[in-house]
Amino acid sequence: MAKDGSRFPNESCVRVTQVKSAIGSKPMHRGTLRALGLGRIGKSRILPDRPEIRGMIHLVSHLIEVVPQ
């Protein structure tokens, strides 16, 4: 952790919150939610704003809400 308390120093971050259930979605989408650290409606994670994270967010954008930090 950085001195200012942020988990990702020198990087912008995004808050990702799951807003829809993964029931009935494709197995790949469920796996992507798990990789993002989500699994329940209402669960949030603060993640670094990197291209690989943005790709995962794009894949499951219909199940999540993204807010820049």
C-alpha positions in Angstrom: 0.0 0.0 0.0 1.1 3.5 -0.7 1.7 6.1 2.0 -1.6 7.9 1.1 -3.6 4.7 1.7 -4.4 3.9 -1.9 -3.9 0.4 -3.1 -2.7 1.4 -6.6 -0.2 4.3 -6.4 0.3 6.4 -9.5 -2.7 4.8 -11.2 -6.3 6.0 -11.7 -8.9 3.6 -10.4 -12.5 2.7 -11.1 -15.2 1.4 -8.7 -17.0 -1.6 -10.2 -20.3 -2.7 -8.6 -22.4 -5.7 -9.7 -26.0 -4.6 -10.3 -27.4 -7.7 -12.0 -27.3 -11.4 -11.2 -25.1 -13.7 -13.2 -27.7 -16.5 -13.2 -28.5 -17.4 -16.8 -25.5 -15.7 -18.2 -22.7 -17.4 -20.1 -20.1 -19.3 -18.1 -17.4 -17.0 -19.5 -19.2 -14.0 -18.1 -19.6 -15.6 -14.7 -15.8 -16.3 -14.7 -15.1 -12.7 -15.7 -17.2 -11.5 -12.7 -15.2 -13.8 -10.4 -11.9 -12.5 -11.9 -13.0 -8.9 -11.2 -13.7 -10.0 -7.5 -17.5 -9.8 -7.8 -20.1 -12.5 -7.2 -23.1 -10.9 -5.6 -25.4 -8.1 -6.4 -24.2 -5.0 -4.6 -20.6 -6.1 -4.1 -18.1 -3.4 -5.1 -14.3 -3.4 -5.9 -11.9 -0.6 -6.6 -9.7 -1.7 -9.4 -6.8 -0.1 -11.4 -7.9 1.5 -14.7 -5.8 -0.7 -17.0 -6.5 -2.0 -20.5 -6.9 -5.6 -19.3 -9.4 -4.5 -16.6 -11.3 -2.3 -19.1 -11.6 -5.4 -21.4 -13.2 -7.4 -18.6 -15.5 -4.5 -17.8 -16.6 -4.3 -21.4 -17.4 -8.0 -21.5 -19.8 -7.9 -18.6 -20.9 -4.3 -18.9 -24.6 -5.4 -18.8 -24.1 -6.8 -15.3 -22.1 -4.1 -13.6 -21.9 -0.3 -13.0 -18.6 1.5 -13.3 -17.7 4.8 -11.5 -14.3 6.6 -12.0 -12.5 7.3 -8.7 
